[in-house]
Amino acid sequence: MNLLIRDIDPVLVKQLDEQAEKQRCSRQGLLKGLLTTWCADGVQSTQVARLERQLEANTLHLKRSATELEQLTKLFREVMQDD
């Protein structure tokens, strides 16, 4: 797929060309790499945020389960002592 971007500041274009020359690639190659990295970083950031939310939820669930398990253990011990 092709992408056309208009009205870019000539100073910016010059900076892009200089960066492309340093990396020994074309302006198109440089821009393609930058866009690919930018999009991949966005997807990765979204996935990391989703995983962090899931980790928080799992941690909360484990804490609640541990509290309930402690209460059940205490109750079980009390019942066993009464026998």
C-alpha positions as CSV (number, residue, x, y, z in Angstrom):
1,M,0.0,0.0,0.0
2,N,1.2,3.5,-0.8
3,L,1.1,6.5,1.5
4,L,1.4,10.1,0.4
5,I,2.2,12.9,2.9
6,R,2.0,16.5,1.8
7,D,3.2,19.8,3.1
8,I,6.2,18.6,5.0
9,D,8.6,21.3,6.2
10,P,11.7,21.3,4.0
11,V,13.9,21.5,7.1
12,L,12.3,18.3,8.3
13,V,12.8,16.6,4.9
14,K,16.5,17.6,5.0
15,Q,16.9,16.1,8.5
16,L,15.2,12.9,7.3
17,D,17.5,12.7,4.3
18,E,20.5,13.2,6.5
19,Q,19.4,10.5,8.9
20,A,18.7,8.1,6.0
21,E,22.2,8.8,4.6
22,K,23.7,8.0,8.0
23,Q,21.8,4.7,8.1
24,R,22.7,4.1,4.4
25,C,19.1,3.7,3.3
26,S,16.6,5.7,1.3
27,R,14.2,8.3,2.7
28,Q,11.4,5.8,2.0
29,G,13.3,3.0,3.8
30,L,13.9,5.3,6.8
31,L,10.3,6.4,7.0
32,K,9.0,2.8,6.5
33,G,11.2,1.6,9.4
34,L,10.2,4.5,11.6
35,L,6.5,3.9,11.0
36,T,6.8,0.2,11.5
37,T,8.6,0.7,14.8
38,W,6.1,3.3,15.9
39,C,3.1,1.1,15.2
40,A,4.8,-2.0,16.7
41,D,5.5,0.0,19.9
42,G,1.9,1.1,20.1
43,V,0.7,-2.4,19.8
44,Q,3.2,-3.6,22.3
45,S,2.3,-0.8,24.7
46,T,-1.4,-1.8,24.5
47,Q,-0.5,-5.4,25.1
48,V,1.7,-4.5,28.1
49,A,-1.1,-2.3,29.6
50,R,-3.6,-5.1,29.2
51,L,-1.3,-7.6,30.8
52,E,-0.5,-5.2,33.7
53,R,-4.3,-4.9,34.3
54,Q,-4.7,-8.6,34.2
55,L,-1.8,-9.0,36.6
56,E,-3.4,-6.6,39.1
57,A,-6.7,-8.4,38.9
58,N,-4.9,-11.8,39.4
59,T,-3.0,-10.4,42.4
60,L,-6.2,-9.1,44.0
61,H,-7.9,-12.4,43.5
62,L,-4.9,-14.3,45.0
63,K,-4.9,-12.0,48.1
64,R,-8.7,-12.5,48.6
65,S,-8.2,-16.3,48.2
66,A,-5.4,-16.3,50.7
67,T,-7.5,-14.4,53.2
68,E,-10.4,-16.8,52.8
69,L,-8.1,-19.8,53.0
70,E,-6.7,-18.5,56.3
71,Q,-10.2,-18.0,57.7
72,L,-11.2,-21.6,56.6
73,T,-8.0,-23.0,58.1
74,K,-8.7,-21.2,61.4
75,L,-12.3,-22.5,61.4
76,F,-11.2,-26.1,60.5
77,R,-8.7,-26.0,63.4
78,E,-11.4,-24.8,65.8
79,V,-13.7,-27.6,64.7
80,M,-10.9,-30.2,65.1
81,Q,-10.1,-28.9,68.6
82,D,-13.7,-29.2,69.7
83,D,-13.8,-32.9,68.9
